[in-house]
Amino acid sequence: MRWVKLKKFSDASYEDIVNFRGRFYVTTLNKDVFVIDPYSLDEIPLMPLQPLRSVKYLVPSGNDDELFLVEKILPSRGVLDFSRLACRVSKLNDEAGTWVEVSDVGGRVLFIGYLGNVSCCAKELPDGCGLSGDSLLFTGGPGNVTYFYKY
């Protein structure tokens, strides 16, 4: 056993990494998405449906049930207002190795933040917490502000 440096498809640093169904899924600072097989160490690009100028987040859901790609779409010009950005959410089709855009996240709340991304069923949250299903909650945004998005 020894450490092996991986060759990279991208010159950008890895930004986000999650383990899903025994493989590693990675986003990079220049917005690429890869899957890394832990045995062969091969890196396979997984491009979103249509490339967008966006910040990408990987959010695993359940016990290797689903993997979501959340893209916070950045405007091409003008002032960047994190509280008003549009989002696109896709789910991994593991067999085809592609992302499929979804219109809801199955009654879940996706929590996205600096310390990691998680999801849970909205029904598991306490009543009165202010969150409902098919929601995105971005924590630790610029100025340490939390932003809430709802489908």
N, CA, C and O atoms as a DFTB+ gen file, in Angstrom:
604 C
 N C O
     1  1       0.851      -1.178       0.000
     2  2       0.000       0.000       0.000
     3  2       0.895       1.238       0.000
     4  3       1.864       1.323       0.753
     5  1       0.550       2.189      -0.855
     6  2       1.267       3.459      -0.865
     7  2       0.374       4.525      -1.467
     8  3      -0.605       4.211      -2.144
     9  1       0.701       5.766      -1.228
    10  2      -0.052       6.892      -1.783
    11  2       0.312       7.059      -3.244
    12  3       1.476       6.935      -3.625
    13  1      -0.693       7.339      -4.060
    14  2      -0.475       7.545      -5.484
    15  2      -1.124       8.868      -5.860
    16  3      -2.294       9.100      -5.556
    17  1      -0.365       9.735      -6.520
    18  2      -0.925      10.993      -6.995
    19  2      -1.736      10.722      -8.257
    20  3      -1.248      10.098      -9.199
    21  1      -2.978      11.198      -8.266
    22  2      -3.853      10.982      -9.406
    23  2      -3.536      11.964     -10.516
    24  3      -3.264      13.136     -10.256
    25  1      -3.571      11.488     -11.758
    26  2      -3.497      12.419     -12.883
    27  2      -4.839      13.121     -12.951
    28  3      -5.870      12.529     -12.633
    29  1      -4.831      14.355     -13.355
    30  2      -6.066      15.124     -13.337
    31  2      -6.451      15.537     -14.746
    32  3      -5.605      15.934     -15.547
    33  1      -7.758      15.438     -15.038
    34  2      -8.275      15.933     -16.304
    35  2      -8.299      17.449     -16.307
    36  3      -8.310      18.074     -17.367
    37  1      -8.306      18.031     -15.136
    38  2      -8.442      19.474     -14.993
    39  2      -7.246      20.026     -14.243
    40  3      -6.695      19.358     -13.368
    41  1      -6.841      21.243     -14.579
    42  2      -5.774      21.904     -13.842
    43  2      -6.295      22.541     -12.564
    44  3      -5.515      22.966     -11.712
    45  1      -7.609      22.606     -12.432
    46  2      -8.212      23.227     -11.257
    47  2      -8.179      22.271     -10.068
    48  3      -8.184      21.052     -10.235
    49  1      -8.147      22.836      -8.887
    50  2      -8.155      22.042      -7.659
    51  2      -9.519      21.424      -7.439
    52  3     -10.543      21.971      -7.848
    53  1      -9.514      20.265      -6.783
    54  2     -10.781      19.645      -6.397
    55  2     -11.446      20.509      -5.338
    56  3     -10.793      20.996      -4.416
    57  1     -12.745      20.690      -5.482
    58  2     -13.475      21.555      -4.560
    59  2     -14.373      20.757      -3.625
    60  3     -14.453      21.047      -2.431
    61  1     -15.044      19.758      -4.169
    62  2     -16.013      18.987      -3.404
    63  2     -15.811      17.522      -3.756
    64  3     -15.575      17.189      -4.917
    65  1     -15.903      16.643      -2.761
    66  2     -15.765      15.212      -3.026
    67  2     -16.735      14.463      -2.128
    68  3     -16.824      14.738      -0.931
    69  1     -17.471      13.502      -2.715
    70  2     -18.377      12.655      -1.951
    71  2     -18.190      11.207      -2.379
    72  3     -17.809      10.932      -3.517
    73  1     -18.458      10.291      -1.470
    74  2     -18.432       8.869      -1.758
    75  2     -19.866       8.432      -2.043
    76  3     -20.769       8.681      -1.245
    77  1     -20.065       7.783      -3.178
    78  2     -21.395       7.322      -3.560
    79  2     -21.261       5.993      -4.277
    80  3     -20.582       5.894      -5.300
    81  1     -21.909       4.973      -3.740
    82  2     -21.883       3.622      -4.308
    83  2     -20.470       3.124      -4.593
    84  3     -20.205       2.528      -5.637
    85  1     -19.572       3.379      -3.647
    86  2     -18.222       2.843      -3.733
    87  2     -17.271       3.585      -4.644
    88  3     -16.139       3.148      -4.849
    89  1     -17.719       4.713      -5.196
    90  2     -16.834       5.529      -6.042
    91  2     -16.835       6.957      -5.512
    92  3     -17.725       7.350      -4.757
    93  1     -15.841       7.720      -5.910
    94  2     -15.728       9.111      -5.471
    95  2     -16.190      10.032      -6.594
    96  3     -15.801       9.869      -7.750
    97  1     -17.021      10.995      -6.234
    98  2     -17.513      12.006      -7.174
    99  2     -16.923      13.338      -6.754
   100  3     -16.931      13.692      -5.575
   101  1     -16.404      14.082      -7.743
   102  2     -15.606      15.274      -7.469
   103  2     -16.084      16.436      -8.319
   104  3     -16.413      16.256      -9.491
   105  1     -16.126      17.632      -7.736
   106  2     -16.267      18.864      -8.516
   107  2     -14.963      19.636      -8.365
   108  3     -14.278      19.528      -7.348
   109  1     -14.630      20.414      -9.387
   110  2     -13.400      21.201      -9.357
   111  2     -13.728      22.691      -9.384
   112  3     -14.853      23.094      -9.678
   113  1     -12.723      23.490      -9.072
   114  2     -12.916      24.942      -9.053
   115  2     -13.293      25.496     -10.417
   116  3     -13.956      26.531     -10.493
   117  1     -12.885      24.829     -11.504
   118  2     -13.268      25.334     -12.829
   119  2     -14.566      24.693     -13.325
   120  3     -14.875      24.740     -14.516
   121  1     -15.324      24.091     -12.393
   122  2     -16.698      23.634     -12.636
   123  2     -16.829      22.277     -13.307
   124  3     -17.922      21.947     -13.767
   125  1     -15.774      21.471     -13.389
   126  2     -15.875      20.126     -13.936
   127  2     -16.430      19.177     -12.877
   128  3     -16.331      19.446     -11.679
   129  1     -17.014      18.063     -13.325
   130  2     -17.501      17.015     -12.430
   131  2     -16.906      15.692     -12.918
   132  3     -16.968      15.380     -14.107
   133  1     -16.323      14.908     -11.981
   134  2     -15.682      13.638     -12.316
   135  2     -16.153      12.550     -11.366
   136  3     -16.627      12.826     -10.264
   137  1     -16.013      11.300     -11.817
   138  2     -16.141      10.138     -10.941
   139  2     -14.788       9.442     -10.953
   140  3     -14.173       9.281     -12.007
   141  1     -14.328       9.031      -9.775
   142  2     -13.037       8.349      -9.657
   143  2     -13.297       6.941      -9.138
   144  3     -13.879       6.764      -8.068
   145  1     -12.866       5.946      -9.899
   146  2     -12.969       4.562      -9.463
   147  2     -11.831       4.304      -8.470
   148  3     -10.670       4.525      -8.816
   149  1     -12.124       3.844      -7.249
   150  2     -11.072       3.696      -6.238
   151  2     -10.091       2.563      -6.531
   152  3      -9.006       2.533      -5.950
   153  1     -10.444       1.628      -7.420
   154  2      -9.548       0.514      -7.708
   155  2      -8.616       0.816      -8.863
   156  3      -7.414       0.565      -8.777
   157  1      -9.159       1.352      -9.940
   158  2      -8.324       1.664     -11.109
   159  2      -7.753       3.080     -11.030
   160  3      -6.781       3.391     -11.718
   161  1      -8.346       3.939     -10.200
   162  2      -7.998       5.363     -10.070
   163  2      -8.262       6.136     -11.362
   164  3      -7.718       7.223     -11.558
   165  1      -9.093       5.581     -12.240
   166  2      -9.483       6.290     -13.456
   167  2     -10.441       7.421     -13.106
   168  3     -11.316       7.268     -12.255
   169  1     -10.264       8.553     -13.773
   170  2     -11.154       9.708     -13.617
   171  2     -12.009       9.814     -14.873
   172  3     -11.486       9.913     -15.983
   173  1     -13.315       9.793     -14.692
   174  2     -14.235       9.845     -15.828
   175  2     -15.060      11.119     -15.720
   176  3     -15.720      11.325     -14.702
   177  1     -15.045      11.981     -16.732
   178  2     -15.829      13.216     -16.658
   179  2     -17.327      12.929     -16.700
   180  3     -17.783      12.068     -17.452
   181  1     -18.078      13.651     -15.894
   182  2     -19.546      13.568     -15.875
   183  2     -20.072      14.978     -16.063
   184  3     -20.253      15.717     -15.095
   185  1     -20.311      15.337     -17.276
   186  2     -20.740      16.705     -17.559
   187  2     -22.239      16.866     -17.319
   188  3     -23.012      15.945     -17.579
   189  1     -22.652      18.038     -16.821
   190  2     -24.083      18.320     -16.665
   191  2     -24.776      18.341     -18.026
   192  3     -24.127      18.295     -19.071
   193  1     -26.103      18.412     -17.993
   194  2     -26.893      18.396     -19.222
   195  2     -26.441      19.455     -20.211
   196  3     -26.101      19.148     -21.354
   197  1     -26.440      20.684     -19.771
   198  2     -26.026      21.810     -20.602
   199  2     -25.065      22.623     -19.745
   200  3     -25.429      23.050     -18.650
   201  1     -23.849      22.843     -20.224
   202  2     -22.903      23.594     -19.405
   203  2     -23.436      24.994     -19.068
   204  3     -23.897      25.725     -19.944
   205  1     -23.364      25.337     -17.810
   206  2     -23.802      26.643     -17.327
   207  2     -22.676      27.286     -16.540
   208  3     -21.806      26.597     -16.006
   209  1     -22.695      28.575     -16.472
   210  2     -21.779      29.295     -15.587
   211  2     -22.388      29.183     -14.188
   212  3     -23.321      29.905     -13.838
   213  1     -21.839      28.261     -13.402
   214  2     -22.471      27.961     -12.122
   215  2     -21.454      27.470     -11.110
   216  3     -20.324      27.118     -11.451
   217  1     -21.882      27.456      -9.860
   218  2     -21.143      26.825      -8.781
   219  2     -21.845      25.498      -8.530
   220  3     -23.067      25.461      -8.388
   221  1     -21.078      24.402      -8.475
   222  2     -21.658      23.074      -8.390
   223  2     -21.446      22.459      -7.013
   224  3     -20.395      22.631      -6.394
   225  1     -22.467      21.736      -6.543
   226  2     -22.422      21.062      -5.253
   227  2     -22.951      19.641      -5.425
   228  3     -23.969      19.439      -6.086
   229  1     -22.282      18.667      -4.845
   230  2     -22.733      17.282      -4.854
   231  2     -23.402      16.988      -3.515
   232  3     -22.846      17.282      -2.456
   233  1     -24.614      16.399      -3.571
   234  2     -25.367      16.123      -2.354
   235  2     -25.849      14.672      -2.382
   236  3     -26.774      14.340      -3.124
   237  1     -25.219      13.799      -1.570
   238  2     -25.717      12.424      -1.494
   239  2     -27.009      12.375      -0.695
   240  3     -27.231      13.189       0.201
   241  1     -27.857      11.413      -1.028
   242  2     -29.138      11.289      -0.349
   243  2     -29.365       9.836       0.045
   244  3     -29.291       8.940      -0.795
   245  1     -29.638       9.611       1.306
   246  2     -29.921       8.264       1.793
   247  2     -28.679       7.409       1.823
   248  3     -27.555       7.902       1.736
   249  1     -28.905       6.120       1.948
   250  2     -27.824       5.139       1.982
   251  2     -27.445       4.749       0.563
   252  3     -27.830       3.679       0.090
   253  1     -26.707       5.593      -0.112
   254  2     -26.343       5.359      -1.512
   255  2     -27.566       5.261      -2.414
   256  3     -27.531       4.576      -3.436
   257  1     -28.657       5.948      -2.038
   258  2     -29.877       5.913      -2.844
   259  2     -29.748       6.781      -4.083
   260  3     -29.952       6.317      -5.205
   261  1     -29.407       8.052      -3.867
   262  2     -29.339       9.001      -4.976
   263  2     -28.222      10.001      -4.733
   264  3     -27.836      10.271      -3.596
   265  1     -27.715      10.542      -5.833
   266  2     -26.720      11.607      -5.768
   267  2     -27.247      12.774      -6.591
   268  3     -27.561      12.619      -7.771
   269  1     -27.342      13.941      -5.967
   270  2     -27.832      15.139      -6.630
   271  2     -26.673      16.075      -6.955
   272  3     -25.697      16.159      -6.210
   273  1     -26.797      16.770      -8.071
   274  2     -25.884      17.848      -8.451
   275  2     -26.701      19.130      -8.429
   276  3     -27.622      19.300      -9.228
   277  1     -26.363      20.028      -7.515
   278  2     -27.039      21.318      -7.403
   279  2     -26.128      22.364      -8.024
   280  3     -24.959      22.481      -7.656
   281  1     -26.673      23.121      -8.967
   282  2     -25.906      24.183      -9.621
   283  2     -26.543      25.523      -9.303
   284  3     -27.706      25.762      -9.626
   285  1     -25.781      26.388      -8.672
   286  2     -26.214      27.755      -8.427
   287  2     -25.736      28.561      -9.622
   288  3     -24.538      28.791      -9.787
   289  1     -26.694      28.996     -10.470
   290  2     -26.379      29.624     -11.750
   291  2     -25.981      31.084     -11.536
   292  3     -26.709      31.861     -10.919
   293  1     -24.811      31.431     -12.060
   294  2     -24.275      32.784     -11.909
   295  2     -24.695      33.644     -13.094
   296  3     -24.674      33.176     -14.233
   297  1     -25.075      34.894     -12.843
   298  2     -25.449      35.776     -13.961
   299  2     -24.233      36.107     -14.820
   300  3     -23.108      36.174     -14.325
   301  1     -24.476      36.313     -16.115
   302  2     -23.370      36.628     -17.024
   303  2     -22.861      38.049     -16.831
   304  3     -21.715      38.361     -17.157
   305  1     -23.713      38.895     -16.304
   306  2     -23.285      40.281     -16.018
   307  2     -24.160      40.839     -14.910
   308  3     -25.173      40.248     -14.536
   309  1     -23.756      41.970     -14.404
   310  2     -24.527      42.605     -13.341
   311  2     -24.007      42.240     -11.965
   312  3     -22.974      41.586     -11.820
   313  1     -24.737      42.672     -10.976
   314  2     -24.347      42.468      -9.587
   315  2     -24.700      41.042      -9.163
   316  3     -25.782      40.540      -9.468
   317  1     -23.782      40.410      -8.466
   318  2     -23.985      39.050      -7.981
   319  2     -24.725      39.104      -6.651
   320  3     -24.157      39.500      -5.633
   321  1     -26.000      38.702      -6.663
   322  2     -26.838      38.706      -5.461
   323  2     -27.164      37.257      -5.117
   324  3     -28.031      36.646      -5.742
   325  1     -26.461      36.702      -4.111
   326  2     -26.613      35.286      -3.774
   327  2     -28.020      34.936      -3.306
   328  3     -28.408      33.769      -3.370
   329  1     -28.786      35.899      -2.842
   330  2     -30.134      35.604      -2.369
   331  2     -31.133      35.468      -3.521
   332  3     -32.273      35.059      -3.302
   333  1     -30.713      35.810      -4.756
   334  2     -31.646      35.773      -5.893
   335  2     -31.151      34.914      -7.047
   336  3     -31.641      35.071      -8.166
   337  1     -30.213      34.028      -6.826
   338  2     -29.688      33.203      -7.904
   339  2     -30.634      32.047      -8.215
   340  3     -31.288      31.505      -7.324
   341  1     -30.695      31.684      -9.477
   342  2     -31.470      30.517      -9.888
   343  2     -30.632      29.260      -9.655
   344  3     -29.403      29.315      -9.641
   345  1     -31.306      28.142      -9.476
   346  2     -30.622      26.870      -9.269
   347  2     -31.160      25.827     -10.243
   348  3     -32.317      25.877     -10.659
   349  1     -30.295      24.887     -10.592
   350  2     -30.708      23.720     -11.364
   351  2     -30.263      22.501     -10.563
   352  3     -29.134      22.443     -10.076
   353  1     -31.169      21.524     -10.433
   354  2     -30.870      20.307      -9.687
   355  2     -30.990      19.121     -10.634
   356  3     -31.981      18.975     -11.349
   357  1     -29.966      18.278     -10.625
   358  2     -29.954      17.069     -11.442
   359  2     -29.675      15.875     -10.543
   360  3     -29.073      16.006      -9.477
   361  1     -30.122      14.713     -10.991
   362  2     -29.897      13.469     -10.261
   363  2     -29.047      12.565     -11.136
   364  3     -29.238      12.521     -12.351
   365  1     -28.116      11.846     -10.535
   366  2     -27.239      10.962     -11.285
   367  2     -27.984       9.714     -11.730
   368  3     -28.612       9.028     -10.923
   369  1     -27.904       9.428     -13.031
   370  2     -28.329       8.137     -13.564
   371  2     -27.050       7.313     -13.599
   372  3     -26.272       7.391     -14.550
   373  1     -26.843       6.526     -12.555
   374  2     -25.578       5.811     -12.365
   375  2     -25.277       4.838     -13.497
   376  3     -24.123       4.701     -13.902
   377  1     -26.290       4.167     -14.008
   378  2     -26.078       3.188     -15.078
   379  2     -25.611       3.840     -16.370
   380  3     -24.732       3.314     -17.053
   381  1     -26.201       4.993     -16.708
   382  2     -25.832       5.681     -17.953
   383  2     -24.663       6.642     -17.762
   384  3     -24.066       7.094     -18.739
   385  1     -24.331       6.960     -16.500
   386  2     -23.249       7.907     -16.250
   387  2     -23.594       9.317     -16.673
   388  3     -22.724      10.067     -17.116
   389  1     -24.882       9.690     -16.538
   390  2     -25.333      11.018     -16.944
   391  2     -26.151      11.654     -15.823
   392  3     -26.577      10.981     -14.884
   393  1     -26.357      12.950     -15.943
   394  2     -27.192      13.701     -15.011
   395  2     -28.553      13.920     -15.659
   396  3     -28.641      14.211     -16.852
   397  1     -29.609      13.780     -14.871
   398  2     -30.977      13.994     -15.341
   399  2     -31.572      15.121     -14.504
   400  3     -31.653      15.020     -13.280
   401  1     -31.990      16.197     -15.176
   402  2     -32.572      17.327     -14.443
   403  2     -33.881      16.896     -13.796
   404  3     -34.683      16.190     -14.407
   405  1     -34.090      17.326     -12.556
   406  2     -35.310      16.977     -11.822
   407  2     -36.060      18.246     -11.441
   408  3     -35.472      19.317     -11.294
   409  1     -37.373      18.099     -11.284
   410  2     -38.198      19.251     -10.905
   411  2     -38.532      19.245      -9.421
   412  3     -39.085      20.217      -8.905
   413  1     -38.201      18.159      -8.730
   414  2     -38.339      18.126      -7.273
   415  2     -37.305      17.142      -6.732
   416  3     -36.718      16.372      -7.493
   417  1     -37.086      17.168      -5.436
   418  2     -36.087      16.292      -4.819
   419  2     -36.745      15.294      -3.871
   420  3     -36.160      14.898      -2.863
   421  1     -37.965      14.896      -4.207
   422  2     -38.640      13.831      -3.487
   423  2     -38.989      14.154      -2.042
   424  3     -38.878      13.294      -1.168
   425  1     -39.411      15.386      -1.786
   426  2     -39.798      15.760      -0.431
   427  2     -38.629      15.947       0.515
   428  3     -38.815      16.001       1.730
   429  1     -37.431      16.046      -0.027
   430  2     -36.237      16.220       0.803
   431  2     -35.888      17.693       0.965
   432  3     -36.370      18.557       0.233
   433  1     -35.036      17.947       1.948
   434  2     -34.362      19.232       2.086
   435  2     -32.886      18.958       1.856
   436  3     -32.304      18.099       2.518
   437  1     -32.271      19.683       0.920
   438  2     -30.839      19.543       0.658
   439  2     -30.116      20.675       1.376
   440  3     -30.366      21.849       1.103
   441  1     -29.224      20.323       2.291
   442  2     -28.430      21.294       3.043
   443  2     -27.064      21.380       2.380
   444  3     -26.385      20.365       2.221
   445  1     -26.658      22.587       1.992
   446  2     -25.399      22.787       1.279
   447  2     -24.581      23.803       2.046
   448  3     -25.042      24.919       2.287
   449  1     -23.351      23.423       2.437
   450  2     -22.527      24.327       3.225
   451  2     -21.051      23.995       3.131
   452  3     -20.661      23.022       2.485
   453  1     -20.230      24.813       3.784
   454  2     -18.779      24.666       3.726
   455  2     -18.289      23.346       4.315
   456  3     -17.286      22.798       3.855
   457  1     -18.980      22.835       5.318
   458  2     -18.505      21.636       5.998
   459  2     -19.055      20.349       5.398
   460  3     -18.827      19.269       5.942
   461  1     -19.772      20.446       4.290
   462  2     -20.313      19.270       3.630
   463  2     -21.765      19.475       3.258
   464  3     -22.409      20.427       3.699
   465  1     -22.266      18.575       2.447
   466  2     -23.637      18.646       1.948
   467  2     -24.370      17.379       2.359
   468  3     -23.837      16.277       2.225
   469  1     -25.583      17.532       2.856
   470  2     -26.392      16.396       3.279
   471  2     -27.839      16.635       2.883
   472  3     -28.220      17.743       2.506
   473  1     -28.634      15.585       2.973
   474  2     -30.060      15.727       2.721
   475  2     -30.824      14.923       3.758
   476  3     -30.287      14.013       4.390
   477  1     -32.082      15.280       3.914
   478  2     -32.957      14.493       4.779
   479  2     -34.386      14.670       4.291
   480  3     -34.699      15.610       3.559
   481  1     -35.232      13.766       4.703
   482  2     -36.651      13.862       4.392
   483  2     -37.237      14.984       5.240
   484  3     -36.990      15.042       6.445
   485  1     -38.000      15.864       4.631
   486  2     -38.567      17.003       5.364
   487  2     -39.456      16.538       6.511
   488  3     -39.590      17.244       7.510
   489  1     -40.064      15.361       6.383
   490  2     -40.936      14.834       7.438
   491  2     -40.162      14.492       8.708
   492  3     -40.752      14.380       9.783
   493  1     -38.829      14.323       8.589
   494  2     -37.999      14.009       9.754
   495  2     -37.632      15.246      10.557
   496  3     -37.113      15.130      11.668
   497  1     -37.892      16.426      10.013
   498  2     -37.556      17.673      10.696
   499  2     -38.666      18.039      11.675
   500  3     -39.828      17.697      11.453
   501  1     -38.315      18.732      12.755
   502  2     -39.352      19.110      13.727
   503  2     -40.338      20.122      13.136
   504  3     -39.964      20.974      12.330
   505  1     -41.602      20.012      13.553
   506  2     -42.612      20.977      13.131
   507  2     -42.196      22.373      13.578
   508  3     -41.665      22.562      14.672
   509  1     -42.447      23.335      12.714
   510  2     -42.145      24.720      13.065
   511  2     -40.721      25.153      12.794
   512  3     -40.342      26.269      13.149
   513  1     -39.906      24.282      12.163
   514  2     -38.522      24.682      11.890
   515  2     -38.436      25.579      10.662
   516  3     -37.391      26.176      10.403
   517  1     -39.530      25.680       9.900
   518  2     -39.562      26.585       8.755
   519  2     -39.112      25.981       7.450
   520  3     -39.081      26.677       6.435
   521  1     -38.760      24.698       7.437
   522  2     -38.321      24.044       6.208
   523  2     -39.360      23.036       5.760
   524  3     -39.983      22.358       6.578
   525  1     -39.539      22.946       4.451
   526  2     -40.471      21.976       3.899
   527  2     -39.782      21.223       2.769
   528  3     -38.683      21.585       2.349
   529  1     -40.438      20.169       2.282
   530  2     -39.861      19.338       1.240
   531  2     -39.570      20.098      -0.046
   532  3     -40.142      21.157      -0.307
   533  1     -38.666      19.532      -0.843
   534  2     -38.234      20.116      -2.115
   535  2     -37.615      21.496      -1.915
   536  3     -37.921      22.449      -2.632
   537  1     -36.730      21.575      -0.914
   538  2     -36.074      22.839      -0.580
   539  2     -34.563      22.682      -0.604
   540  3     -34.031      21.589      -0.406
   541  1     -33.886      23.787      -0.849
   542  2     -32.428      23.872      -0.778
   543  2     -32.082      24.907       0.278
   544  3     -32.646      26.001       0.282
   545  1     -31.161      24.576       1.173
   546  2     -30.727      25.513       2.197
   547  2     -29.217      25.643       2.088
   548  3     -28.483      24.695       2.367
   549  1     -28.755      26.824       1.679
   550  2     -27.328      27.114       1.562
   551  2     -26.890      27.807       2.843
   552  3     -27.375      28.891       3.166
   553  1     -25.971      27.180       3.573
   554  2     -25.478      27.768       4.817
   555  2     -24.061      28.284       4.606
   556  3     -23.337      27.800       3.737
   557  1     -23.681      29.249       5.392
   558  2     -22.315      29.767       5.332
   559  2     -21.997      30.471       4.033
   560  3     -20.875      30.360       3.539
   561  1     -22.952      31.194       3.463
   562  2     -22.717      31.947       2.237
   563  2     -21.870      33.174       2.504
   564  3     -21.388      33.352       3.623
   565  1     -21.675      34.030       1.506
   566  2     -20.897      35.248       1.693
   567  2     -21.443      36.061       2.868
   568  3     -22.649      36.280       2.978
   569  1     -20.560      36.494       3.723
   570  2     -20.976      37.224       4.916
   571  2     -21.585      36.295       5.953
   572  3     -22.261      36.750       6.876
   573  1     -21.345      34.972       5.803
   574  2     -21.863      33.949       6.707
   575  2     -23.387      33.993       6.803
   576  3     -23.956      33.809       7.879
   577  1     -24.041      34.238       5.665
   578  2     -25.493      34.335       5.588
   579  2     -26.057      33.029       5.037
   580  3     -25.413      32.371       4.220
   581  1     -27.252      32.652       5.480
   582  2     -27.927      31.457       5.004
   583  2     -29.001      31.862       3.988
   584  3     -29.762      32.803       4.211
   585  1     -29.047      31.123       2.856
   586  2     -30.029      31.385       1.810
   587  2     -30.903      30.158       1.627
   588  3     -30.411      29.030       1.651
   589  1     -32.198      30.374       1.446
   590  2     -33.191      29.308       1.336
   591  2     -33.848      29.378      -0.035
   592  3     -34.321      30.439      -0.442
   593  1     -33.883      28.252      -0.753
   594  2     -34.521      28.168      -2.066
   595  2     -35.588      27.091      -1.999
   596  3     -35.396      26.067      -1.344
   597  1     -36.704      27.311      -2.666
   598  2     -37.817      26.354      -2.681
   599  2     -38.260      26.160      -4.115
   600  3     -38.396      27.133      -4.857
   601  1     -38.492      24.895      -4.527
   602  2     -39.035      24.627      -5.851
   603  2     -40.438      25.168      -5.928
   604  3     -41.089      25.049      -6.966
